[in-house]
Structures are given as structure tokens and as C-alpha cells.
Amino acid sequence: MYETPFTLDGRAHGELNEQYKRKTIITTSHSFPYIKTRVAVISREQVQMLKLVQLCIHTTSCRLSLSMVEFFVMIN
């Protein structure tokens, strides 16, 4: 999976309220790491396009949830 920034008018970067991120999931013929340096891509799927502000909120909430889980695991 990788993420690429973009704007609706085609530029890679712009003002904060114009920026989006596209998540792309690729499926390969072999798992990583593999002996060869190049692995054939079987399929590519673009998952979602999020405004950068929405992505920041989502990322922050995911990190907070993960931190809370780790905290409760530590105290138990």
C-alpha cells in the first residue's frame, strides 16, 4: 500500500484545503521480501480519496486508539 498526494486540478501539492490523498493497494506475485529485486504487480486498487484535513483527523484518532490499547495491555 502506498499513498500519493494530489489536488483536483492535477497538481501534486497545493493549499491545505485543496489537498487530497489517494491510497493505492497493490497485489504482487510474491510476498516481500523476495529474492528478486522486482516483483510483478498482479492488481492495483485505489481505495479512497481523503481531504488532507480528514486524513489527519483519521490518522490521529487511529494513533490514539492504538496508544490506548497499548496502555491497557501494559497495565494488565
N, C-alpha and C positions, 0 to 999 in steps of 0.2 A: 504494500500500500504506500502511496505517496500523495502529497498534497501540493497543489500548484496555485499560486495567487493569480488573480485576473480581475479586470474590470469589464463591465458590459460593453464598453466601446472598443475593446480589444487590447488595451494597454495592460502590461503586467502589473503596474503599480499606479496608484492614484491617491486621491483624498481618502481619508479614513471611512467616510460614509459611502464611498464608491467601490470599495474593495470587497471582493468575494474570494472564497477558497473552494477549490474543486478537489474532492477526494477520489482517487482512482485506485481500484483494486486490480492487480494483475495475477493471473494464474500461470504458473510455469510448468514445464515438462518434468522438472526435477526439483526437489526441495533444496533450500540453501543450508549450509554451504555445499557446493558441489565441486567436483574436481576441475571441470572446465570453467574457464572464466566467463563464458557466455552460455546462457540457458535460454532455450526457445520459449517465447511467450505464447501460451495457448489461447488465453482470452484476456480482455481488458474491459472493465466495467466502471463507469463513472457513477459514483454513489450519490453524492449530493453536492449542492452548491449552497454555501452558507455565507451570509454577510460577515465580514470580519468581526464586527461587534458581537454578533450572535455566536460566532466560533469562540471568541474569548470568554463569553459567559459560560458556554458549554464546557470548555476546557477547564475553567476554574472550578465549576461545580463537580466535574469528574475527579479532579485532583483532591478536592476537599473530601469527597466521598471515600476515595482511596485512603487518604490520611486518617479518616475516622475509623475505617476498618482496621488499618494497621495499629492504631492506638488501642482499640478494643482487644485485638489479638495479643498485644504486648501485656495488657493488664490482667488477662485471664490465664 
